[in-house]
Amino acid sequence: MDKIEFDQIFLPVIFKLNQNADREKFDEITSASDNIVLNLFQSQKSELFKIRSPQKRFSAADCQNLYNEWVKDKVTDEEGVWVYYPWAKRILHILDKDEFVEVRTSRNKHKITTREQNTLFSKKIGVVGLSVGNAVALTLATERVCGHIKLADFDTLELSNMNRIKTGLHNIGINKAIITAREIAEIDPFIRVECYLDGITEQNISGFLTEDGNLDLLVEECDELDIKILCRNEAKKYSIPVVMETSDKGMLDVERFDLEPDRPIFHGLIGNIDPSKLKNLTNEEKVPLIIRIVDAKNSSLRGKVSLLEVGQSIGTWPQLASAVTLGAGVTTDVVRRILLNQFHDSGRYYVDSEGLIGNKNISDIVTFNNPFAPFDLDSAKENASRFDDQPVTYIPDVTIVETIVKAACQAPSTGNDQPWKWLYQNGKLFLFHDEHRAYSFGNFDNIASNLSFGAAFENLTLQSYEAGLFIKKNLFPLGSSSPLVAIIEFSLTEDAGFEKVFSPESVSVIYDRTTNRNPSQAVDIPNPELEMLKEAAESIDGAKLLMIQDKEQMRLVAEIIGGCDRIRLLNEEGHKDFVFREMKWTKEDAEKSADGIDVQTLGMSPAQLAAMSLIKDHKIARVLKEIDGGNALIDVSRKLIESASALGIITLPKYNAENFFKGGISLERLWLKAELLGYAIHPLISPFYLFPRVLHGQNSGVDEGESEKLHALRQRFINLVPLKNDMAEVFLFKIAKAETPAIKSLRLPLHDTFFAGDMTNK
């Protein structure tokens, strides 16, 4: 017998030696010296005597006497049957079928009555997928819930499967259905077993379900999404109930297509999907469907983490022997009750051992606490009053100032936090830092806020010019640590010290400018347009724009950006900031708050959005950090930048508050120019918000491991980009062509950000 033939044998050979043909074949087999012969007949017959007289207590001698009496005038070898297991080279002498089954199921009584057991013997079950299905099939067979079982799997056993498939190392490389069939035969050679070694396909599904009469029930435990859906669609067609166990929180699905012919598959969680469209999906593409199918919000913590890590730190969905064993028991119990007409419902059920047997009274609720009090208008007015002795030459009407401030508030801000408050008092416009709104993990050293103030000031300058006014500023009049950022004065003439307007035509796009995260197209940017962008950014004294267009260099920078995003999101404070402050998870939340980032504007794929819905859980983020996971975030950045025309970096020569304010003016000039030229700008700013924590903040807000990672990422970054650590690293962005976003980030009502005080010019 060659190896291929041997690896496909799973049926035992049964001989009755009182039949001449069987005797000849049996003698031929037993003549081989390497076969092991075990005579179990007498012990089984003795046990039969005992179970038929449950009121009596038999000693070993009693059993021997009963057997001796029974065996008189009989040829022992011709009693019962002989079973040959070719794969094990083992021959067993056992009871014939009826007596064997009677003894083997005797301890099922009366949890299963004799009548019920006889009903079950006539049932036919199909099991698709023999990893989890191996445990289910063996439990079904052990309890003898059926008399006929069909097994389908195309895969062979690997060592990694043996964390939950209870079999021997000698079976590695053998088809899982064959292994399961052999183990069933060694438990009960009288159960009829069929194997489909190609697994389930469109070509064989009908035969699997209906050949020799329809299956009474289908247990579906395969990995392929298209086959899962195909199985249900076909089972529904033939009114066959389907049961599936997922080995996570003991989740069991029951779909009674026999009782509910119009029932939607998977309880309607995925709608009507053509299984042919699911072939050859990548792991990333499968994630949204899997999340919908398993209703991931109800999955276990480690199950959610594992789902996020498939294709990253792990190759496939993990399963534990304990969960598989529990699932096999639950599945068998439910299958038996369905077949006995004792259970009629469909639904999703959980037998969550961790939830049932867990630590009590442990609270793990995370909240976002802002240490800054809400903006105090009275205090702001007092600060403004300190400058009453400095008269102004012109006092614009408050309605004009409102228009100017409204344009200023269209500026970008980190997480759309809109950190500004404007007070118009005694002819001067005061810009205050609303620290309560600006408090975030991304605003280390007020870098993010100062950039926003600079960008807002550029809009203010442009809109003032449009209104026929000129402005000048007094920046940080009380020092950079004061919430008073700037004092703006207006004039009808362009006198010395008043702001120059760089690009008046940019006024028209102040309200069009937006962060564009839509899927983009990498196009070559003509040199004249590159020069226009460079001129815009570098129109601020000391500002420099570096454009990276080399694809390999961009890819390496993308990995650094993704690494920083990962650190930010898995940092406890960074995660809270992202979940509770920055992101708006529903359209209603975004419209109600008029700040933050609507999750629908992130330009993410369905897979990425599905993953994001999981990672918002702080417990998941905590475990991802513990296992050094979350590397999918690096993939997100890599794919994002694959479609970039270039990456841009704006710097100023010195790390200080004033330069970040000036950097905000520079980035807004560049951004408005890009908008005019039809380019999409997508900020990728996390490195420039995190690197200062280790370069200037003595590892503020990051732990030792995060600090080490940031230092390593920083070193990789400066190996690619010629920067100095004492620079003001202002803006890192992607530029490309993309459709205009359908949804823009909202802005607070003007009455929440602009206040008019005393208009007397003292």
Secondary structure in CASP SS format (residue, H / E / C, confidence):
PFRMAT SS
TARGET T0000
AUTHOR 0000-0000-0000
METHOD secondary structure of the structure
MODEL  1
M C 1.00
D C 1.00
K H 1.00
I H 1.00
E H 1.00
F H 1.00
D H 1.00
Q C 1.00
I C 1.00
F C 1.00
L C 1.00
P C 1.00
V E 1.00
I E 1.00
F E 1.00
K C 1.00
L C 1.00
N C 1.00
Q C 1.00
N H 1.00
A H 1.00
D H 1.00
R H 1.00
E H 1.00
K H 1.00
F H 1.00
D H 1.00
E H 1.00
I H 1.00
T H 1.00
S C 1.00
A C 1.00
S C 1.00
D C 1.00
N C 1.00
I E 1.00
V E 1.00
L E 1.00
N E 1.00
L C 1.00
F H 1.00
Q H 1.00
S H 1.00
Q H 1.00
K H 1.00
S H 1.00
E H 1.00
L H 1.00
F H 1.00
K H 1.00
I H 1.00
R H 1.00
S C 1.00
P C 1.00
Q C 1.00
K C 1.00
R C 1.00
F C 1.00
S C 1.00
A H 1.00
A H 1.00
D H 1.00
C H 1.00
Q H 1.00
N H 1.00
L H 1.00
Y H 1.00
N H 1.00
E H 1.00
W H 1.00
V H 1.00
K C 1.00
D C 1.00
K C 1.00
V C 1.00
T H 1.00
D H 1.00
E H 1.00
E C 1.00
G C 1.00
V E 1.00
W E 1.00
V E 1.00
Y E 1.00
Y E 1.00
P C 1.00
W C 1.00
A C 1.00
K C 1.00
R E 1.00
I E 1.00
L E 1.00
H E 1.00
I E 1.00
L C 1.00
D C 1.00
K H 1.00
D H 1.00
E H 1.00
F H 1.00
V H 1.00
E H 1.00
V H 1.00
R H 1.00
T C 1.00
S H 1.00
R H 1.00
N H 1.00
K C 1.00
H C 1.00
K C 1.00
I C 1.00
T C 1.00
T H 1.00
R H 1.00
E H 1.00
Q H 1.00
N H 1.00
T H 1.00
L H 1.00
F H 1.00
S C 1.00
K C 1.00
K E 1.00
I E 1.00
G E 1.00
V E 1.00
V E 1.00
G C 1.00
L C 1.00
S C 1.00
V H 1.00
G H 1.00
N H 1.00
A H 1.00
V H 1.00
A H 1.00
L H 1.00
T H 1.00
L H 1.00
A H 1.00
T H 1.00
E H 1.00
R C 1.00
V C 1.00
C C 1.00
G C 1.00
H E 1.00
I E 1.00
K E 1.00
L E 1.00
A E 1.00
D C 1.00
F C 1.00
D C 1.00
T E 1.00
L C 1.00
E C 1.00
L H 1.00
S H 1.00
N H 1.00
M H 1.00
N H 1.00
R C 1.00
I C 1.00
K C 1.00
T C 1.00
G C 1.00
L H 1.00
H H 1.00
N H 1.00
I C 1.00
G C 1.00
I C 1.00
N E 1.00
K H 1.00
A H 1.00
I H 1.00
I H 1.00
T H 1.00
A H 1.00
R H 1.00
E H 1.00
I H 1.00
A H 1.00
E H 1.00
I H 1.00
D C 1.00
P C 1.00
F C 1.00
I C 1.00
R E 1.00
V E 1.00
E E 1.00
C E 1.00
Y E 1.00
L C 1.00
D C 1.00
G C 1.00
I C 1.00
T C 1.00
E C 1.00
Q C 1.00
N C 1.00
I H 1.00
S H 1.00
G H 1.00
F H 1.00
L H 1.00
T H 1.00
E C 1.00
D C 1.00
G C 1.00
N C 1.00
L C 1.00
D C 1.00
L E 1.00
L E 1.00
V E 1.00
E E 1.00
E C 1.00
C C 1.00
D C 1.00
E C 1.00
L H 1.00
D H 1.00
I H 1.00
K H 1.00
I H 1.00
L H 1.00
C H 1.00
R H 1.00
N H 1.00
E H 1.00
A H 1.00
K H 1.00
K H 1.00
Y C 1.00
S C 1.00
I C 1.00
P C 1.00
V E 1.00
V E 1.00
M E 1.00
E E 1.00
T C 1.00
S C 1.00
D C 1.00
K C 1.00
G C 1.00
M C 1.00
L E 1.00
D E 1.00
V E 1.00
E E 1.00
R C 1.00
F C 1.00
D C 1.00
L C 1.00
E C 1.00
P C 1.00
D C 1.00
R C 1.00
P C 1.00
I H 1.00
F H 1.00
H H 1.00
G H 1.00
L C 1.00
I C 1.00
G C 1.00
N C 1.00
I C 1.00
D C 1.00
P H 1.00
S H 1.00
K H 1.00
L H 1.00
K C 1.00
N C 1.00
L C 1.00
T C 1.00
N H 1.00
E H 1.00
E H 1.00
K H 1.00
V H 1.00
P H 1.00
L H 1.00
I H 1.00
I H 1.00
R H 1.00
I H 1.00
V H 1.00
D C 1.00
A H 1.00
K H 1.00
N H 1.00
S C 1.00
S C 1.00
L H 1.00
R H 1.00
G H 1.00
K H 1.00
V H 1.00
S H 1.00
L H 1.00
L H 1.00
E H 1.00
V E 1.00
G C 1.00
Q C 1.00
S C 1.00
I E 1.00
G C 1.00
T C 1.00
W C 1.00
P C 1.00
Q C 1.00
L C 1.00
A H 1.00
S H 1.00
A H 1.00
V H 1.00
T H 1.00
L H 1.00
G H 1.00
A H 1.00
G H 1.00
V H 1.00
T H 1.00
T H 1.00
D H 1.00
V H 1.00
V H 1.00
R H 1.00
R H 1.00
I H 1.00
L H 1.00
L C 1.00
N C 1.00
Q C 1.00
F C 1.00
H C 1.00
D C 1.00
S C 1.00
G E 1.00
R E 1.00
Y E 1.00
Y C 1.00
V C 1.00
D C 1.00
S H 1.00
E H 1.00
G H 1.00
L H 1.00
I C 1.00
G C 1.00
N C 1.00
K C 1.00
N C 1.00
I C 1.00
S C 1.00
D C 1.00
I C 1.00
V C 1.00
T C 1.00
F C 1.00
N C 1.00
N C 1.00
P C 1.00
F C 1.00
A C 1.00
P C 1.00
F C 1.00
D C 1.00
L H 1.00
D H 1.00
S H 1.00
A H 1.00
K H 1.00
E H 1.00
N H 1.00
A H 1.00
S H 1.00
R C 1.00
F C 1.00
D C 1.00
D C 1.00
Q C 1.00
P C 1.00
V C 1.00
T C 1.00
Y E 1.00
I C 1.00
P C 1.00
D C 1.00
V H 1.00
T H 1.00
I H 1.00
V H 1.00
E H 1.00
T H 1.00
I H 1.00
V H 1.00
K H 1.00
A H 1.00
A H 1.00
C C 1.00
Q C 1.00
A C 1.00
P C 1.00
S C 1.00
T H 1.00
G H 1.00
N H 1.00
D C 1.00
Q C 1.00
P C 1.00
W E 1.00
K E 1.00
W E 1.00
L E 1.00
Y E 1.00
Q E 1.00
N C 1.00
G C 1.00
K E 1.00
L E 1.00
F E 1.00
L E 1.00
F E 1.00
H E 1.00
D C 1.00
E H 1.00
H H 1.00
R H 1.00
A H 1.00
Y C 1.00
S C 1.00
F C 1.00
G C 1.00
N C 1.00
F H 1.00
D H 1.00
N H 1.00
I H 1.00
A H 1.00
S H 1.00
N H 1.00
L H 1.00
S H 1.00
F H 1.00
G H 1.00
A H 1.00
A H 1.00
F H 1.00
E H 1.00
N H 1.00
L H 1.00
T H 1.00
L H 1.00
Q H 1.00
S H 1.00
Y H 1.00
E H 1.00
A C 1.00
G C 1.00
L C 1.00
F E 1.00
I E 1.00
K E 1.00
K E 1.00
N E 1.00
L E 1.00
F C 1.00
P C 1.00
L C 1.00
G C 1.00
S C 1.00
S C 1.00
S C 1.00
P C 1.00
L E 1.00
V E 1.00
A E 1.00
I E 1.00
I E 1.00
E E 1.00
F E 1.00
S E 1.00
L C 1.00
T C 1.00
E C 1.00
D C 1.00
A C 1.00
G C 1.00
F C 1.00
E C 1.00
K C 1.00
V C 1.00
F C 1.00
S C 1.00
P H 1.00
E H 1.00
S H 1.00
V H 1.00
S H 1.00
V H 1.00
I C 1.00
Y C 1.00
D C 1.00
R C 1.00
T C 1.00
T C 1.00
N C 1.00
R C 1.00
N C 1.00
P C 1.00
S E 1.00
Q E 1.00
A C 1.00
V C 1.00
D C 1.00
I C 1.00
P C 1.00
N H 1.00
P H 1.00
E H 1.00
L H 1.00
E H 1.00
M H 1.00
L H 1.00
K H 1.00
E H 1.00
A H 1.00
A H 1.00
E C 1.00
S C 1.00
I C 1.00
D C 1.00
G C 1.00
A C 1.00
K E 1.00
L E 1.00
L E 1.00
M E 1.00
I E 1.00
Q C 1.00
D C 1.00
K H 1.00
E H 1.00
Q H 1.00
M H 1.00
R H 1.00
L H 1.00
V H 1.00
A H 1.00
E H 1.00
I H 1.00
I H 1.00
G H 1.00
G H 1.00
C H 1.00
D H 1.00
R H 1.00
I H 1.00
R H 1.00
L H 1.00
L H 1.00
N C 1.00
E H 1.00
E H 1.00
G H 1.00
H H 1.00
K H 1.00
D H 1.00
F H 1.00
V H 1.00
F H 1.00
R H 1.00
E H 1.00
M E 1.00
K E 1.00
W C 1.00
T C 1.00
K H 1.00
E H 1.00
D H 1.00
A H 1.00
E H 1.00
K H 1.00
S H 1.00
A C 1.00
D C 1.00
G C 1.00
I E 1.00
D E 1.00
V H 1.00
Q H 1.00
T H 1.00
L C 1.00
G C 1.00
M C 1.00
S C 1.00
P H 1.00
A H 1.00
Q H 1.00
L H 1.00
A H 1.00
A H 1.00
M H 1.00
S H 1.00
L H 1.00
I H 1.00
K C 1.00
D C 1.00
H H 1.00
K H 1.00
I H 1.00
A H 1.00
R H 1.00
V H 1.00
L H 1.00
K H 1.00
E H 1.00
I C 1.00
D C 1.00
G C 1.00
G C 1.00
N C 1.00
A H 1.00
L H 1.00
I H 1.00
D H 1.00
V H 1.00
S H 1.00
R H 1.00
K H 1.00
L H 1.00
I H 1.00
E H 1.00
S C 1.00
A C 1.00
S C 1.00
A E 1.00
L E 1.00
G E 1.00
I E 1.00
I E 1.00
T E 1.00
L E 1.00
P C 1.00
K C 1.00
Y C 1.00
N C 1.00
A H 1.00
E H 1.00
N H 1.00
F H 1.00
F H 1.00
K H 1.00
G H 1.00
G H 1.00
I H 1.00
S H 1.00
L H 1.00
E H 1.00
R H 1.00
L H 1.00
W H 1.00
L H 1.00
K H 1.00
A H 1.00
E H 1.00
L H 1.00
L H 1.00
G C 1.00
Y C 1.00
A E 1.00
I E 1.00
H E 1.00
P E 1.00
L C 1.00
I C 1.00
S H 1.00
P H 1.00
F H 1.00
Y H 1.00
L H 1.00
F H 1.00
P H 1.00
R H 1.00
V H 1.00
L H 1.00
H C 1.00
G C 1.00
Q C 1.00
N C 1.00
S C 1.00
G C 1.00
V C 1.00
D C 1.00
E H 1.00
G H 1.00
E H 1.00
S H 1.00
E H 1.00
K H 1.00
L H 1.00
H H 1.00
A H 1.00
L H 1.00
R H 1.00
Q H 1.00
R H 1.00
F H 1.00
I H 1.00
N H 1.00
L H 1.00
V C 1.00
P C 1.00
L C 1.00
K C 1.00
N C 1.00
D C 1.00
M C 1.00
A E 1.00
E E 1.00
V E 1.00
F E 1.00
L E 1.00
F E 1.00
K E 1.00
I E 1.00
A E 1.00
K E 1.00
A E 1.00
E C 1.00
T C 1.00
P C 1.00
A C 1.00
I C 1.00
K C 1.00
S C 1.00
L C 1.00
R C 1.00
L C 1.00
P C 1.00
L H 1.00
H H 1.00
D H 1.00
T H 1.00
F E 1.00
F E 1.00
A E 1.00
G C 1.00
D C 1.00
M C 1.00
T C 1.00
N C 1.00
K C 1.00
END
